[in-house]
Amino acid sequence: MARAAASLPGMRNAIGGRIRALVGSGSVDLSRPPGDPGLFGPGSMAWRVHADFSAMMIGGVSALLLQMLHPLALAGVWDHSDFRRDRLGRLRRTAQFISVTTFGSTSSANAAINRVRAIHDHVIGTLPDGTPYTANDPALLTWVHVAEVDSFLRAYVRYREPGLSGAEQDRYLNETAIIAERLGARDVPRTRREIESYFRAVRPQLAYDERTRDVAAALLASGPDALTTAALAIVTPAALDLLPPWAATMHGRAPSAIGRPAIRLGARGMGNVLRWALRR
């Protein structure tokens, strides 16, 4: 018994270290000068939601599945990324951007936003039907943002704080809209009701085709090692289960009603382990 107890800190450090390496958090400077709360500050809903790693991981994968249903977002991934071999790299870069803009200093957050804007300057192309696109398209930036924060928030409510009030949820959406606007988005929804209306308006523009299927398959493939593969075996069904029903139907991957309780139980168990491993 004593030997088992003594091994717990080592196990905790091993799991926590592997997770931090996976998302590259050790290479991110989140220090802030005295008196600088960053873009949000410790009392913000953004800090509260983004601090839960398991909900952010499930919400992040679900957001990518949702984002790729927009032909312009899909084209940017298809034409300008090595999505088949750099899936974890993209997840890592996204996690680092969210960490810096949420928890970092004001100057670090603004620098990260400016870097993304500069990258977007070069993400241009043409859809198969001849329609031109650019990553700086304000409407596209709004879509990417809404898919992201809606997924993060619903994952947090489902797996971390089911009792989160409607006012607190809307405060999170209102706070995080600043990031989308600084990236160039316009008419950003700031409440749950506005997001519902937004999804209804944008759904006719969404599509699922062979390219969507290929990108989704690459995103949901097994990991490069046993720990990542085991985590994805829990995250993937939870992310699919988190999708709005219409989006899961478009992907043809809606979990069965009989399987949902087991999916959610597994995700909650994973969340408990990750919070234990990452607690400082």
N, C-alpha and C positions, 0 to 999 in steps of 0.2 A: 504493500500500500504506500509506504514512504517513497519507494522508488518511483511509483507511478505519479505521486504528487510532485516529486522533484522534476519529473520529465515535462510537466505541464508548461513551465516557463519556456523551455526549449521548443516545445511544439508550438506554443503561441508565437514565439519569435520567428520560427520557420515559416508559419503560415502568413503572418503579417509581412515578413520580409519578401516572400514570394509575390504577394499581392501588390506591395509597393513597387516592386521591380516591374510587374506586369503593366502598371499604369504610369510608371516613370515618375512617381511622386517625389522620389529622392532627388531628382534633378531640377525641381521647381522651387524657386525662392519665394516663400510666402511671408517673409519678414516685412513689417510695416514700421515706418518711423513713428516716434511718439506723436500722438494726436492725429494720426492718419488712419481712419477706419476702413479705408478702401472705398470701393463703389457702394458697398451695402452696409457693412458694420456688423458687429457681433449680435445685435438684437434683431437682425433682419430675418425675414422668412427665407431668403435665399441661403443664408448660412445654415438655417435649421434643416432645410430640405436637402441641400447639396452635401451636407455632412454625413449622410447615411449612405455608405458605399454600396451596400447590396441593392438598395432601391435604385440608386443611380445606375448601377450596372444593368439591372433588369430594364429600367426605363430607357437607358441608352441604346440597348439592342433593339427594343421595341420602336424607339424613335427612328432608327436607321431603316427598319422595315417599313415604317410609315412614310418616311421621306422619299424612298425610292419609288413609290407609286406615282410621284409627279414626274412626267417625262423630262422636264428640264433638270430636275435634281438628279435623276438617273443618268442623263447624258453627261453631266459633269463628272460623275463617278466613272462611267464607262470610258470616257475619252481622256480623262486626266489623272487617273490613278491606277496603280497596279493592285486592284482590289482582291485578286485571287491570292496574291502572296503577301500583301501588306495589310491584311485585315486588322491584325492586332496593333500595327503601327498607327493606323487611322484611329482606332479606339483610344490608343495611348495619347495621341495628339489632341483629340477632343477632350479627354479627361484633364490633360494639363491646361488647356485653354480655360475650361470651366473652373478649375482650381485657382488659377491666377486671377481671373476676372471676379471670382467670388471672394476669395480669402486674401489675395495679395494686396500690395499697396496700390494707391491710385495710379502712380506712374507706371507700375508694372502692368496693371490691367489695361491702361490706355495703350501701352506699347504692344501688348498682345493683340488688341483689337486692330491697331494699325498694321501689324504684320499680316493678319488675316485679310484685311482689305487689300494689301499689296499683292498677296497671293491670288485673290479673286480677280485682280486686273488681268491675269494671264489665263484665267479659266473661261475661254470663249470657244464657240464651235457652232455646229449646225446639226439639227436633228435629222434623222433619216428622211423625213418628208421635206427637208429644206428649210425648216424654221430655224432662224439664228437664235443663239442663247448666250448669255453671259452670267457669270456667278454674281455680278454686281446688280442684277435685275432686282429692284426693290421688292417686287411681288414674290419673287423666288426666295429672297432672304426672309420674308415674312413667313412663307410656308415652312422653311427649314426651322425657323425659330419656334413657331407654334407647335409643330410636330414634336420638337424636342422638349419644351417646357411642359406641354400637356402630358407627355409620357412620363417625365420625371415626377410631376406632381401626383399623377394617378398611382405610380409605383410606390411613392412615399406614403400616400394615404392607405393603400392596400397592405403594405408590408411593414410599415413603421408606426404610423399614427392614424388609425382609422377614425379617431374622434376629432381630427383636425376640422375646425369650423369652416363654414363657407366663406366667412369674412377673411380668415387667415389664408385660405386657398387663393382668394382673389388678390390679397395683398402680395402673395408670392408672384403671381402673374403680372401684377402692376410693377413690382420692383424689377423683375428680370427683363421687362420690355426695353429698358434702357440699353441693354447690350445689343439687342436687335436693331434699335434705332441708330446706335453709333456705328453699326456695321453697314447701315444704309437702308434698312427696312422701313416701310411706310405703312400707316394705318394698322399698327400692331394691336391685336386684341389684348385687352388687359383684365378681362374677367372670364369666368367659366361660361357665362351666357354668351359673351361675345365670341368665344372660341367655338361654341356649338353653332352659332350662326355662320361663322367663318367656314367651318367644315362643310356645312350644307351648301355654301356658295361655291366652294372650290372643288367639290367632289366630281362634277362633270368634266373637269380637266384631268382627272387621274386616270391611270391605265395600268394594266398588267400584261406584259408580253414576254417573249423569250429572254430578252435582256434582263428584265426584272427578275425572272426566275433564276438566271445565272448568278446575278449579284446576290440574291437572297441565299442561294445554295452556298456561295463562297462565305458569306457572313456566318451562316449557321453550321459550317463544317467543324469537324473535330479540331481540338487544339494541338499545338506542337509537343505537348508533354502531358503526362497523366493528370497532374493537378488542374491544368487549364481545361482539359477534356472533361474531367469530372465536374468542374464548375459550370462549364457550358451545358452539360447534360441537365443541369437544374435551371440555369438562366434561360436557355433557349425556349423550352415550353412555357416558362413563366412570362417571357417577353411576348410570345405569340398569344398567350392568354390575356395579356394586358391590352392588346390592340383593340381599337373600336371594332365592334362586330362586322361592320361593312368592310373594314380594311382586312381583317382576318379572312373574310369570305373572298375578297379579291385575290389574296395570296393562295387561297385554297388550303389553308393550314389551320383552320379553326379547331382548337382542341374539343374533344367530345365532352358533353356535360358530365358524364360519369367520371372522366379523368381529371376534371378541374380541381376537386378537393385535394387529390394527391399532389398535383402540381403546386398548389398554393401552400400545402403543408411542407413540401420539400423546400420551397423558396423561403418560407419563414424559418425553417431550421437552418438553412444556409446563412440567412441574415444574422441569426443569433451567434453562429460560429464566427462570422466575419467581424461582428461588433466586438466580440471577446478578443479576437486576434489583433484587432487594430486599436483597441483601447489604450490610451496613453495615460 
